[in-house]
Amino acid sequence: MRLRLLAVAHFLEGANRTQVAAMTMISRRIVNQWISNYLSQGLNGLESKKSSGRPPRLTG
């Protein structure tokens, strides 16, 4: 969550998405997704979502 907040903070301070990706060493695609989620949903858009993939076969 911290890295997402840092990326959004850089964006709000005037850095473009490519610059934010370079500063945070995260792909531009992921940065675009985080910024878009923030702009449409606010801080709630930055929360991690549960994976929707197939459940694991191995038990704990």
Secondary structure, DSSP 8 states (H G I E B T S, - for coil): -HHHHHHHHHHHTT--HHHHHHHHT--HHHHHHHHHHHHHHGGGGGS-----S---SS--
